[in-house]
Amino acid sequence: MSKPLSILSVSFLVYLGAAIPSLAAPPAPVIEPINGRWLESLTLRHPSSSDVVVLESGSRSTIDKWGTVPEQLGLDASVFVYNRPGYGNSETTATPRDGRTIVEELRAVLRLKDLKPPYVLVGHSLGGLYMQLFARTYPDEVKALVLVDSIYPRMIKKTQDFPLLTRIAGQIAFSRTVWREIEKIDDTSDMLDGLANIDDKPIVRLINQPASNTAIAVDFGAFRMDEATRENVKALYPNAKKIVVDSSHQMALTSPEIVTATIRQVLSASIEKSQVKR
């Protein structure tokens, strides 16, 4: 591979959830047959809390990229995290890799695991886009939404509009499963169009903004960088709490205490709200 292409492929991984060494491993996941295929997942069941936190990973990211976050949250609530089909030890699938299919597959797994809604949904990067679709499609099944350096609707171009070198690099660097998901990002944005907003739900947006002078923004033509797109993303979820963090895109590994504390605050707020209703 030529040097420019190598740099391109590595850099394009960053925002879509590049694989980087894990700092700590959570309790061992299990691999079991679910709905006719093998699925790798980790379920931490809290003995008394009715809260269920669902973690959805970014592109190319697996369970271990959540670091110690599941274990820490397991002290307060039940926690579910998994590898989507084609990730880790989860079997690949021929089903479409658009957001709607991924959300429905996740809901089916949660039912089989007897993990009952409403859920606190936590999505990182591309997983954040999926969790936005989940929350806005099934608001009655959602207690709160936490977006960890998330992708938002229309941020990513259609793959046919990527520069040629970006398309080549992506198809070389990514697995077929990952590239199939990337191909459907714009379709997933379409699915969010017309859905009701969820401004009545607690929403937190964790935004990575490195303070270092050496931090370099990476685009390579995959992102819509026009002013209209920027303003639309800023305007989403006007009641959401925004927390800017000097971290990395893999925030759960770099700043696990911030991610964990944010989710715990959402859990505490949900408990207080339910107690007021009583």
WOZISUL-V699968 format. One record per run of one state. SS is the DSSP state (H for helix, E for strand, - for the rest). FROM is the first residue (numbers start at 1). LEN is the number of residues. If there is no record, write none. Layout:
((SS | FROM | LEN) (SS | FROM | LEN))
This chain:
((- | 1 | 2) (H | 3 | 13) (- | 16 | 14) (E | 30 | 5) (- | 35 | 2) (E | 37 | 8) (- | 45 | 7) (E | 52 | 5) (- | 57 | 6) (H | 63 | 4) (- | 67 | 2) (H | 69 | 5) (- | 74 | 4) (E | 78 | 5) (- | 83 | 16) (H | 99 | 14) (- | 113 | 6) (E | 119 | 6) (- | 125 | 1) (H | 126 | 12) (- | 138 | 1) (H | 139 | 3) (E | 142 | 7) (- | 149 | 7) (E | 156 | 1) (- | 157 | 2) (H | 159 | 3) (- | 162 | 2) (H | 164 | 10) (- | 174 | 2) (H | 176 | 8) (- | 184 | 1) (H | 185 | 8) (- | 193 | 9) (E | 202 | 7) (- | 209 | 14) (E | 223 | 1) (- | 224 | 3) (H | 227 | 9) (- | 236 | 5) (E | 241 | 5) (- | 246 | 5) (H | 251 | 4) (- | 255 | 1) (H | 256 | 22) (- | 278 | 1))
